[in-house]
């Protein structure tokens, strides 16, 4: 920093203000300092800065070792939001959220001196595992399953999403809606099932038995072939877009028309859903907003704020699979 100050003809304090983006530095002076930094190839010493500030600017993230759209999109969105806020991210992926694995991940992060820990917790048992570990830095859950923990949480409102999908199908004239559910050990799957049931009960229409499934297109295809054999309903709300994709494949092979014979709505708005045959009506999750909220929750916790829960509203994206007007595919 002394070399940068000498080359730019400014004080050591001015260089520090430029590096910390202090607003009191004149534009011409800032430009001169930045040119000196580029000329000398200066890089801040993060270890030295951490000794002074007691902050490393690093956040630890514990997330499932999963390629599923939801957890993966959550991680990507959080990492981008963290970088925008000036944080680096260290990631630990766990195949099972068991006590020993969670403790090991937390100890790894603490050895790195992280400023906070974010836990992407989509499955039951995850929250319990986190609650059983003492963490001396702020912890934020990205999960719709809080289960009484006094921690800041951020989630997409999955119950509202289930209601959106079901109400859309009912208002299009269907007498009831069958739900192809995701695995019930996942909080999101439980909440989407709950939203579906609440919408049907509020409308005063029959609540049929839901169909249990996994998350994959193969699971949806299996349910679809069973429905072709036992009777295709007027409308189906699938717990994710991959299930919907499998349903569409099974119906297409059997000559069942979508949406004329059965209307279908998915969940997630994965890339490519606008190009399904037919384009899929679905519920979009705001992952970018989810990432920003999670980072802000860490910042608030570092400032001593009280734990709060932020629920992000999902958005219905209407396409042809539910009987929407024909038109070109849209993203």
Legacy VTK file of the C-alpha trace (Angstrom):
# vtk DataFile Version 3.0
C-alpha trace
ASCII
DATASET POLYDATA
POINTS 331 float
0.000 0.000 0.000
2.931 2.349 0.691
4.266 1.684 -2.826
0.821 2.428 -4.318
0.583 5.648 -2.290
4.038 6.780 -3.417
3.351 6.086 -7.107
-0.064 7.798 -7.000
1.231 10.727 -4.952
-1.330 10.279 -2.190
-1.362 9.220 1.437
-1.585 5.669 2.767
-5.032 6.549 4.153
-6.267 7.613 0.703
-5.249 4.252 -0.768
-7.152 2.534 2.042
-10.247 4.635 1.322
-10.124 3.707 -2.377
-9.763 -0.003 -1.580
-12.729 0.176 0.784
-14.802 2.215 -1.707
-15.153 5.180 0.642
-17.281 7.917 -0.971
-15.104 10.829 0.194
-12.360 10.256 -2.422
-12.445 12.587 -5.464
-12.913 10.765 -8.833
-9.585 11.993 -10.222
-7.725 10.825 -7.115
-9.518 7.464 -7.168
-8.557 6.967 -10.818
-4.900 7.786 -10.066
-4.815 5.261 -7.214
-6.456 2.571 -9.351
-3.910 3.143 -12.110
-1.088 2.757 -9.573
-2.651 -0.457 -8.286
-2.844 -1.841 -11.842
0.737 -0.809 -12.606
2.165 -2.430 -9.470
-0.097 -5.498 -9.568
-1.156 -4.827 -5.984
-3.451 -7.327 -4.230
-4.861 -6.816 -0.738
-3.514 -9.252 1.877
-6.748 -10.875 3.041
-5.064 -12.682 5.924
-3.671 -9.415 7.279
-7.021 -7.695 6.821
-8.742 -10.512 8.733
-6.378 -10.022 11.672
-7.385 -6.369 11.881
-11.113 -6.607 11.137
-11.712 -10.093 12.636
-13.659 -10.825 9.433
-12.513 -12.964 6.485
-15.296 -11.994 4.090
-16.024 -15.705 3.608
-19.314 -17.565 4.097
-19.631 -21.323 4.463
-22.456 -23.160 2.706
-23.612 -26.664 3.627
-25.755 -28.159 0.876
-26.949 -31.620 -0.211
-24.801 -33.481 -2.730
-27.611 -33.317 -5.283
-27.966 -32.475 -8.947
-31.661 -31.656 -8.521
-32.773 -28.311 -9.927
-33.892 -26.715 -6.653
-30.803 -27.228 -4.436
-28.414 -26.572 -7.331
-30.179 -23.355 -8.361
-30.253 -22.215 -4.733
-26.495 -22.711 -4.365
-25.694 -20.901 -7.618
-27.971 -17.978 -6.759
-26.493 -17.657 -3.267
-22.898 -17.741 -4.528
-23.620 -14.995 -7.056
-25.417 -12.849 -4.475
-22.568 -13.355 -1.998
-19.981 -12.207 -4.552
-22.096 -9.168 -5.350
-22.085 -8.350 -1.633
-18.299 -8.758 -1.365
-18.177 -12.255 0.164
-16.358 -15.381 -0.951
-18.127 -18.736 -0.553
-16.744 -22.035 0.715
-18.975 -25.044 -0.030
-19.414 -28.393 1.729
-21.699 -30.908 0.003
-23.078 -33.691 2.195
-24.617 -36.950 1.010
-26.384 -37.372 4.349
-27.118 -34.668 6.896
-26.036 -36.745 9.876
-24.631 -35.324 13.069
-20.998 -36.311 12.454
-20.984 -34.981 8.873
-22.555 -31.682 9.865
-20.112 -31.255 12.763
-17.156 -31.980 10.453
-18.384 -29.429 7.890
-18.903 -26.777 10.557
-15.460 -27.428 12.080
-13.921 -27.117 8.611
-15.585 -23.737 8.106
-14.603 -22.472 11.552
-10.982 -23.394 10.851
-11.237 -21.188 7.760
-12.558 -18.341 9.897
-15.869 -17.944 8.047
-18.064 -15.013 9.051
-21.272 -17.053 8.834
-22.745 -20.397 7.759
-25.689 -20.925 5.401
-27.405 -24.309 5.370
-29.475 -25.360 2.358
-31.838 -27.744 4.143
-34.487 -29.259 1.858
-35.064 -32.557 3.660
-36.505 -33.554 7.005
-33.838 -34.326 9.565
-31.517 -31.674 8.147
-32.847 -28.981 10.436
-32.543 -31.288 13.453
-28.927 -32.059 12.568
-28.072 -28.367 12.320
-29.900 -27.547 15.544
-27.767 -30.072 17.417
-24.480 -28.353 16.554
-23.113 -25.296 18.377
-21.884 -22.743 15.845
-20.269 -19.546 17.237
-20.997 -17.549 14.059
-24.377 -16.620 12.520
-26.274 -19.508 10.874
-28.996 -18.982 8.245
-31.277 -21.739 6.974
-32.483 -21.803 3.380
-35.453 -24.048 4.025
-39.211 -24.070 4.406
-38.788 -26.421 7.390
-37.938 -24.453 10.523
-39.271 -26.890 13.127
-38.986 -24.475 16.034
-35.340 -23.453 15.584
-34.554 -19.877 16.575
-32.543 -19.184 13.415
-33.003 -16.810 10.475
-34.626 -18.676 7.567
-35.251 -17.874 3.923
-37.473 -19.841 1.559
-39.781 -19.709 -1.418
-43.403 -20.007 -0.246
-44.051 -23.542 -1.446
-47.577 -23.685 -0.006
-48.521 -20.585 -1.985
-47.010 -22.190 -5.083
-49.142 -25.295 -4.650
-52.226 -23.125 -4.292
-51.339 -21.080 -7.389
-51.048 -24.180 -9.572
-54.241 -25.763 -8.262
-56.352 -22.603 -8.356
-55.249 -21.967 -11.936
-56.505 -25.382 -13.004
-59.786 -24.959 -11.128
-60.483 -21.530 -12.619
-59.974 -22.987 -16.097
-63.069 -25.133 -15.545
-61.692 -28.392 -14.150
-63.859 -29.963 -11.472
-60.904 -31.139 -9.382
-57.137 -31.658 -9.631
-54.983 -34.726 -8.994
-51.571 -34.091 -7.438
-48.483 -36.112 -8.340
-46.414 -35.468 -5.222
-42.677 -35.426 -4.641
-40.942 -37.445 -1.886
-42.529 -36.507 1.409
-39.225 -36.397 3.290
-38.597 -33.161 1.343
-40.064 -30.038 2.945
-40.897 -28.516 -0.452
-42.848 -31.606 -1.508
-44.855 -31.553 1.731
-45.683 -27.880 1.360
-46.724 -28.185 -2.297
-49.023 -31.057 -1.293
-50.457 -28.894 1.474
-51.056 -25.969 -0.903
-52.842 -28.286 -3.365
-55.117 -29.644 -0.632
-55.867 -26.188 0.806
-56.885 -24.873 -2.626
-59.252 -27.774 -3.250
-60.819 -27.500 0.201
-61.239 -23.732 -0.133
-63.013 -24.260 -3.478
-65.314 -26.895 -1.970
-64.413 -29.537 -4.555
-63.499 -33.210 -4.007
-59.965 -33.901 -2.779
-58.757 -37.012 -4.636
-55.987 -39.260 -3.368
-52.624 -37.830 -4.359
-50.152 -39.978 -6.294
-46.810 -40.565 -4.590
-43.735 -40.104 -6.722
-40.073 -39.192 -6.726
-38.581 -36.172 -8.479
-37.573 -37.699 -11.836
-39.144 -37.822 -15.285
-39.055 -41.625 -14.969
-41.250 -41.351 -11.853
-43.691 -39.130 -13.745
-43.747 -41.523 -16.680
-44.596 -44.434 -14.378
-47.477 -42.507 -12.789
-48.659 -41.435 -16.243
-48.807 -45.004 -17.554
-50.767 -46.059 -14.467
-53.247 -43.231 -15.022
-53.681 -44.238 -18.673
-54.585 -47.733 -17.477
-56.850 -46.718 -14.555
-58.343 -43.449 -15.828
-56.853 -40.086 -16.788
-58.139 -37.177 -14.664
-59.179 -33.769 -15.989
-56.212 -31.973 -14.460
-52.876 -32.772 -12.818
-50.558 -30.648 -10.712
-47.092 -32.246 -10.736
-44.724 -31.417 -7.869
-41.900 -30.516 -10.267
-41.261 -30.077 -13.978
-39.441 -33.389 -14.373
-42.508 -35.270 -13.110
-44.598 -33.254 -15.560
-42.207 -34.155 -18.381
-42.656 -37.852 -17.646
-46.434 -37.458 -17.548
-46.440 -35.695 -20.926
-44.330 -38.508 -22.434
-46.667 -41.220 -21.122
-49.769 -39.387 -22.300
-48.258 -38.667 -25.720
-47.445 -42.341 -26.285
-50.982 -43.365 -25.311
-52.659 -40.761 -27.530
-53.959 -38.737 -24.548
-54.115 -35.089 -25.586
-52.762 -32.295 -23.398
-54.520 -30.004 -22.572
-57.701 -31.197 -24.377
-58.034 -34.457 -22.407
-55.977 -33.534 -19.333
-54.433 -30.232 -18.247
-50.967 -30.388 -16.649
-49.086 -27.895 -14.462
-45.550 -28.369 -13.141
-43.334 -26.572 -10.626
-39.890 -24.867 -10.896
-39.859 -23.437 -14.449
-36.705 -25.330 -15.358
-34.845 -24.236 -18.509
-36.580 -25.779 -21.509
-40.096 -26.056 -20.098
-41.298 -23.545 -22.696
-40.302 -26.127 -25.333
-42.001 -29.187 -23.860
-44.720 -30.685 -26.060
-46.918 -28.823 -25.287
-45.145 -25.911 -23.520
-45.570 -26.412 -19.790
-47.502 -24.173 -17.421
-45.470 -24.123 -14.227
-44.682 -22.257 -11.001
-41.451 -20.250 -11.074
-39.278 -19.997 -7.978
-37.359 -16.745 -7.515
-33.906 -18.190 -6.892
-32.092 -14.888 -7.478
-34.203 -13.225 -4.803
-33.700 -16.259 -2.564
-29.920 -15.847 -2.837
-30.047 -12.109 -2.119
-32.306 -12.618 0.895
-30.046 -15.320 2.298
-26.972 -13.079 2.037
-28.854 -10.169 3.593
-29.933 -12.439 6.459
-26.282 -13.207 7.174
-25.419 -9.497 7.068
-28.321 -8.714 9.420
-27.225 -11.473 11.816
-23.644 -10.157 11.833
-25.064 -6.751 12.787
-26.918 -8.313 15.721
-30.393 -8.410 14.180
-33.094 -10.693 15.565
-33.813 -13.943 13.655
-36.527 -13.515 11.032
-38.163 -15.644 8.368
-38.400 -14.355 4.787
-40.839 -16.118 2.447
-40.549 -15.270 -1.255
-43.692 -15.361 -3.363
-43.581 -17.734 -6.369
-44.950 -16.835 -9.800
-47.340 -18.758 -12.059
-46.079 -19.015 -15.654
-48.991 -19.889 -17.932
-48.381 -21.867 -21.130
-50.342 -24.290 -23.305
-50.267 -27.441 -21.151
-53.017 -26.042 -18.910
-55.212 -24.860 -21.789
-53.665 -21.422 -22.280
-53.987 -19.693 -25.625
-51.643 -20.969 -28.333
-48.541 -18.899 -29.055
-44.787 -19.098 -29.557
-42.722 -20.596 -26.724
-41.524 -18.109 -24.156
-38.843 -18.509 -21.501
LINES 1 332
331 0 1 2 3 4 5 6 7 8 9 10 11 12 13 14 15 16 17 18 19 20 21 22 23 24 25 26 27 28 29 30 31 32 33 34 35 36 37 38 39 40 41 42 43 44 45 46 47 48 49 50 51 52 53 54 55 56 57 58 59 60 61 62 63 64 65 66 67 68 69 70 71 72 73 74 75 76 77 78 79 80 81 82 83 84 85 86 87 88 89 90 91 92 93 94 95 96 97 98 99 100 101 102 103 104 105 106 107 108 109 110 111 112 113 114 115 116 117 118 119 120 121 122 123 124 125 126 127 128 129 130 131 132 133 134 135 136 137 138 139 140 141 142 143 144 145 146 147 148 149 150 151 152 153 154 155 156 157 158 159 160 161 162 163 164 165 166 167 168 169 170 171 172 173 174 175 176 177 178 179 180 181 182 183 184 185 186 187 188 189 190 191 192 193 194 195 196 197 198 199 200 201 202 203 204 205 206 207 208 209 210 211 212 213 214 215 216 217 218 219 220 221 222 223 224 225 226 227 228 229 230 231 232 233 234 235 236 237 238 239 240 241 242 243 244 245 246 247 248 249 250 251 252 253 254 255 256 257 258 259 260 261 262 263 264 265 266 267 268 269 270 271 272 273 274 275 276 277 278 279 280 281 282 283 284 285 286 287 288 289 290 291 292 293 294 295 296 297 298 299 300 301 302 303 304 305 306 307 308 309 310 311 312 313 314 315 316 317 318 319 320 321 322 323 324 325 326 327 328 329 330
